[in-house]
Amino acid sequence: MKSLYPVNPMFFGDEKQVREVYKLCNPGAVARPPNWYFVHPTLVVVTDSIVVGFTSFTLTIIPGFGQTLYGMDMCVHPEYRGRGIAENLHKERLSVGHAAGARIFMGTTQNDNRAMVKILKKAGAHSCIPIGDDTLFVGPTKER
């Protein structure tokens, strides 16, 4: 079944809205530097010409792990939460990473972010290392 919220690559015209969603989801955080969302590939969900969610990631080689997909940001506009948008974004970034040769996913999330922890665990990731108020999760890029 086709999702009501399809995931697509970010286009240049989306960046301003991506930054606005980031600010809504991370009040008080320092904005990402210029070109961040192009250096780190970014996927978006756009509905009614509005970016309602996005994820950015990077592909890197980590000694001992090999080609690795590292999840950066995952933000969904507060008015659109609870609709499966973050799960769709995560599935798509896993798919992109897998297609690029990464077999391992790594990413951190805040310990109290129950929704993201649930998404990561559902995709087969497990918590590894506490990092301050966050936890590093590691898992496969291909869903179980």
Backbone bond lengths (Angstrom), bond angles and torsions (degrees), N, CA, C in turn:
res aa  C-N    CA-C-N  psi(-1)  N-CA   C-N-CA  omega(-1)  CA-C   N-CA-C  phi
1 M - - - 1.455 - - 1.523 109.04 -
2 K 1.298 117.28 135.14 1.458 122.70 -179.45 1.531 110.32 -74.30
3 S 1.342 115.69 135.51 1.463 120.71 -179.21 1.526 110.80 -70.65
4 L 1.321 115.30 146.39 1.463 120.44 173.74 1.521 110.64 -69.48
5 Y 1.341 116.20 -17.50 1.455 122.04 -176.66 1.532 109.62 -126.18
6 P 1.336 117.66 76.84 1.461 119.76 -179.05 1.531 112.01 -66.39
7 V 1.325 114.59 149.82 1.462 122.97 -179.23 1.520 108.57 -101.08
8 N 1.339 115.68 133.87 1.461 121.83 -179.21 1.521 110.22 -136.58
9 P 1.344 117.37 161.05 1.471 119.20 173.20 1.532 109.80 -65.11
10 M 1.315 116.00 149.80 1.463 120.88 177.12 1.522 109.45 -72.59
11 F 1.327 116.32 138.10 1.450 122.46 173.24 1.522 108.98 -103.34
12 F 1.333 117.49 163.11 1.466 121.09 -178.39 1.523 112.07 -53.60
13 G 1.312 117.51 -39.60 1.454 120.95 -178.47 1.523 114.19 -68.82
14 D 1.337 117.35 -13.76 1.463 121.57 -179.08 1.525 113.04 -84.96
15 E 1.324 117.73 -17.72 1.465 120.03 -169.56 1.534 113.28 -58.87
16 K 1.302 117.76 -42.03 1.466 119.81 -178.58 1.529 110.29 -60.10
17 Q 1.320 117.05 -44.45 1.462 120.64 179.68 1.535 111.47 -68.86
18 V 1.327 117.54 -36.11 1.463 120.83 176.22 1.525 109.19 -59.47
19 R 1.330 116.43 -45.14 1.472 120.68 178.68 1.534 111.39 -62.73
20 E 1.320 117.47 -36.35 1.467 120.89 178.16 1.529 110.96 -66.66
21 V 1.330 117.16 -41.24 1.471 120.64 178.01 1.530 109.51 -66.45
22 Y 1.332 117.09 -40.30 1.470 120.52 177.56 1.526 110.05 -58.09
23 K 1.331 116.26 -45.36 1.466 121.14 -178.84 1.534 111.04 -63.77
24 L 1.337 117.42 -40.64 1.462 121.27 177.12 1.532 111.75 -62.33
25 C 1.327 115.85 -39.51 1.468 121.23 -176.14 1.521 112.88 -83.47
26 N 1.311 117.38 -19.41 1.461 122.23 -176.64 1.523 110.58 -131.92
27 P 1.342 117.62 61.71 1.460 119.29 -177.35 1.530 110.30 -59.86
28 G 1.304 115.04 135.26 1.463 120.22 179.35 1.515 114.44 85.88
29 A 1.329 117.57 -11.29 1.462 120.22 179.32 1.526 109.73 -77.22
30 V 1.307 115.74 151.89 1.453 121.37 176.03 1.523 108.25 -71.76
31 A 1.314 116.39 135.26 1.471 120.77 179.26 1.531 110.22 -62.40
32 R 1.291 115.84 149.32 1.467 120.99 176.24 1.529 108.56 -64.15
33 P 1.336 117.15 146.88 1.467 120.02 -179.07 1.527 111.97 -66.13
34 P 1.347 116.48 164.75 1.469 120.11 177.68 1.530 110.83 -53.47
35 N 1.293 115.30 142.90 1.469 124.24 177.29 1.528 114.43 70.57
36 W 1.324 118.92 2.24 1.473 122.36 -179.15 1.526 111.43 -50.77
37 Y 1.321 116.12 -48.77 1.463 120.52 -173.10 1.527 113.22 -75.97
38 F 1.330 116.34 -5.28 1.466 119.90 173.16 1.521 110.67 -102.60
39 V 1.321 117.03 -34.16 1.466 120.54 175.52 1.526 109.33 -67.17
40 H 1.324 116.05 -40.13 1.461 122.75 176.45 1.526 105.89 -104.89
41 P 1.333 117.02 108.08 1.455 118.83 -176.33 1.532 111.39 -47.56
42 T 1.306 114.87 140.11 1.458 121.00 -176.00 1.521 110.09 -128.71
43 L 1.316 114.89 131.69 1.454 122.78 176.05 1.521 108.10 -107.61
44 V 1.323 116.82 145.13 1.462 120.91 -176.75 1.524 111.16 -130.65
45 V 1.320 113.77 156.65 1.462 121.85 166.79 1.518 105.42 -115.76
46 V 1.331 115.20 122.02 1.462 121.87 -178.93 1.521 107.51 -118.91
47 T 1.314 115.47 129.17 1.457 120.11 174.25 1.524 107.98 -134.90
48 D 1.306 115.84 136.52 1.468 121.60 -176.80 1.533 111.06 51.70
49 S 1.316 116.72 41.73 1.476 124.51 179.24 1.528 113.79 63.76
50 I 1.325 117.18 19.15 1.463 121.66 179.82 1.528 109.15 -121.27
51 V 1.340 117.04 131.91 1.460 121.00 173.56 1.526 106.90 -72.74
52 V 1.335 116.23 118.78 1.464 120.20 -179.26 1.525 111.99 -108.89
53 G 1.325 116.84 -8.81 1.455 120.47 177.72 1.509 110.57 -168.25
54 F 1.339 115.16 155.95 1.465 119.30 177.64 1.518 110.01 -158.55
55 T 1.306 114.84 161.61 1.458 122.63 170.69 1.517 108.37 -141.11
56 S 1.311 115.49 142.40 1.465 120.15 172.99 1.524 107.48 -121.07
57 F 1.319 115.89 155.92 1.458 120.70 -175.41 1.513 108.93 -155.20
58 T 1.319 115.79 175.09 1.451 120.64 173.66 1.518 108.38 -143.65
59 L 1.290 115.79 155.20 1.458 122.29 173.74 1.515 107.22 -110.79
60 T 1.308 116.31 131.89 1.456 120.70 -177.22 1.518 109.62 -149.82
61 I 1.303 116.09 165.41 1.464 120.31 173.80 1.519 107.24 -103.55
62 I 1.316 115.96 122.43 1.457 121.80 178.69 1.525 107.30 -111.57
63 P 1.344 116.77 121.98 1.465 118.90 179.25 1.533 111.54 -52.71
64 G 1.303 115.48 133.59 1.457 121.14 -178.41 1.519 113.42 88.92
65 F 1.329 117.17 -18.88 1.460 121.03 179.30 1.525 111.70 -115.04
66 G 1.341 117.18 -29.88 1.456 121.12 -175.73 1.514 111.23 83.34
67 Q 1.336 115.54 -153.85 1.477 121.38 -179.65 1.531 108.59 -59.97
68 T 1.323 116.14 122.87 1.456 121.59 -172.21 1.531 110.83 -132.25
69 L 1.312 115.24 138.32 1.460 122.36 172.60 1.517 106.49 -93.52
70 Y 1.333 116.65 121.56 1.461 120.30 178.38 1.516 108.46 -110.95
71 G 1.321 116.51 117.87 1.456 121.53 179.50 1.514 110.88 -76.81
72 M 1.297 116.82 129.03 1.461 121.83 179.68 1.525 108.51 -98.35
73 D 1.306 116.88 -100.75 1.460 121.42 -177.72 1.524 111.32 -88.93
74 M 1.330 114.48 150.61 1.459 122.50 169.21 1.518 104.78 -144.22
75 C 1.315 116.71 109.82 1.466 120.77 -176.91 1.521 110.23 -133.45
76 V 1.324 115.31 135.47 1.462 121.67 174.50 1.529 107.02 -128.37
77 H 1.319 115.42 130.03 1.462 121.59 178.29 1.531 108.45 -50.94
78 P 1.334 117.81 132.74 1.466 120.49 -177.07 1.535 114.90 -51.23
79 E 1.314 117.89 -34.41 1.468 120.63 -179.20 1.529 113.13 -73.16
80 Y 1.340 117.49 -10.57 1.461 120.87 -177.31 1.523 112.62 -114.85
81 R 1.310 118.30 8.53 1.467 121.37 -179.70 1.522 110.65 -71.37
82 G 1.331 114.54 155.60 1.462 120.56 178.54 1.511 114.23 81.94
83 R 1.323 117.10 13.64 1.471 121.40 -178.60 1.526 112.73 -113.42
84 G 1.329 117.34 8.23 1.465 120.78 178.68 1.518 114.05 85.20
85 I 1.321 117.71 8.43 1.466 120.78 -177.24 1.526 111.01 -65.50
86 A 1.323 117.88 -46.66 1.471 120.27 -179.67 1.525 110.79 -63.16
87 E 1.316 117.10 -39.44 1.467 119.86 178.59 1.532 110.57 -63.83
88 N 1.336 117.31 -42.54 1.471 120.29 177.05 1.522 111.05 -62.26
89 L 1.328 116.89 -42.96 1.469 120.85 178.35 1.520 110.91 -61.63
90 H 1.337 116.98 -44.41 1.461 119.92 -179.44 1.532 111.22 -64.84
91 K 1.323 116.96 -43.96 1.471 120.27 178.11 1.526 110.96 -58.64
92 E 1.327 116.30 -42.32 1.463 119.54 -178.33 1.522 111.39 -68.88
93 R 1.339 118.57 -39.92 1.469 118.54 178.55 1.518 110.10 -67.37
94 L 1.352 118.82 -34.38 1.468 120.46 174.68 1.527 110.40 -62.51
95 S 1.324 116.00 -41.41 1.462 121.19 -179.87 1.530 111.04 -63.86
96 V 1.324 116.62 -44.23 1.471 120.83 178.25 1.528 110.15 -62.10
97 G 1.324 116.66 -46.18 1.458 120.29 179.17 1.513 112.24 -61.51
98 H 1.330 116.34 -43.88 1.466 120.75 179.40 1.524 110.94 -61.51
99 A 1.346 115.94 -44.04 1.472 120.63 179.34 1.528 111.76 -62.93
100 A 1.343 116.73 -27.61 1.475 121.20 179.74 1.524 111.95 -86.93
101 G 1.321 117.86 1.49 1.461 120.77 176.43 1.514 115.54 102.71
102 A 1.322 117.47 -3.89 1.467 119.73 177.52 1.528 109.01 -76.97
103 R 1.307 116.03 136.12 1.465 120.62 176.84 1.526 111.12 -113.55
104 I 1.329 116.15 -9.54 1.458 122.44 -178.26 1.534 109.54 -118.74
105 F 1.332 116.21 136.22 1.459 122.65 172.06 1.523 107.69 -109.74
106 M 1.330 115.81 137.25 1.460 121.45 172.51 1.526 107.85 -132.69
107 G 1.315 116.20 142.58 1.448 120.45 176.16 1.508 110.64 -171.71
108 T 1.304 115.90 157.64 1.455 120.14 178.31 1.518 109.86 -112.68
109 T 1.305 114.92 153.71 1.458 121.31 172.47 1.512 108.42 -146.16
110 Q 1.306 115.25 156.81 1.458 120.11 177.68 1.522 109.11 -66.76
111 N 1.307 115.84 140.57 1.465 120.74 -177.48 1.523 113.25 -58.84
112 D 1.326 117.38 -30.66 1.460 119.91 -178.79 1.529 113.56 -90.53
113 N 1.332 117.26 4.76 1.465 121.04 178.56 1.534 108.29 -87.22
114 R 1.334 115.06 77.54 1.467 120.61 -174.56 1.530 112.90 -59.46
115 A 1.330 116.72 -36.05 1.467 119.54 -178.69 1.535 110.71 -63.56
116 M 1.345 116.83 -44.91 1.470 119.10 -178.76 1.526 111.07 -70.97
117 V 1.322 117.02 -38.60 1.466 120.08 176.98 1.531 109.12 -58.77
118 K 1.319 117.38 -42.90 1.471 121.70 179.21 1.531 110.92 -62.20
119 I 1.333 116.75 -43.68 1.470 121.11 179.35 1.521 110.30 -62.23
120 L 1.329 117.19 -46.02 1.466 121.01 -179.12 1.525 111.18 -62.83
121 K 1.315 116.37 -45.75 1.474 119.81 -179.44 1.522 111.30 -65.37
122 K 1.326 117.10 -40.03 1.465 120.93 178.95 1.530 111.13 -61.07
123 A 1.345 116.01 -32.46 1.467 120.63 179.75 1.534 111.99 -84.44
124 G 1.333 117.26 1.72 1.463 120.17 175.78 1.514 115.39 99.22
125 A 1.328 117.88 4.86 1.468 120.25 178.52 1.526 109.45 -83.08
126 H 1.304 115.25 155.23 1.466 120.10 177.06 1.522 109.35 -133.82
127 S 1.319 115.51 153.19 1.456 119.86 -179.11 1.517 109.16 -73.62
128 C 1.342 115.63 142.10 1.466 120.90 -176.31 1.515 112.60 -122.15
129 I 1.313 115.65 -60.83 1.457 120.50 -169.24 1.526 109.45 -131.08
130 P 1.330 117.42 126.59 1.469 118.41 172.57 1.525 109.93 -72.11
131 I 1.337 115.25 137.23 1.468 121.06 179.18 1.523 106.34 -132.02
132 G 1.319 117.00 90.40 1.462 120.50 -176.33 1.510 109.92 62.54
133 D 1.338 116.39 -124.42 1.465 121.35 177.97 1.524 111.91 -87.66
134 D 1.314 117.09 5.77 1.458 122.61 -178.56 1.528 110.12 -113.54
135 T 1.318 114.89 169.92 1.459 121.62 174.03 1.516 108.17 -134.99
136 L 1.336 115.93 137.86 1.452 121.59 174.50 1.522 108.53 -82.12
137 F 1.319 115.78 129.25 1.453 122.54 175.52 1.528 109.29 -111.48
138 V 1.322 116.48 142.76 1.465 122.48 178.58 1.516 107.20 -131.81
139 G 1.333 115.61 140.23 1.449 119.45 178.41 1.522 110.78 -167.04
140 P 1.314 116.28 -176.54 1.456 120.95 179.49 1.527 111.62 -78.43
141 T 1.323 116.05 159.76 1.464 118.68 174.54 1.527 110.69 -87.63
142 K 1.299 116.73 -15.79 1.463 120.29 178.52 1.517 108.05 -105.60
143 E 1.321 116.14 129.74 1.474 119.23 -179.12 1.513 110.87 -63.17
144 R 1.319 113.29 147.64 1.476 120.30 -179.74 1.496 110.49 -67.27
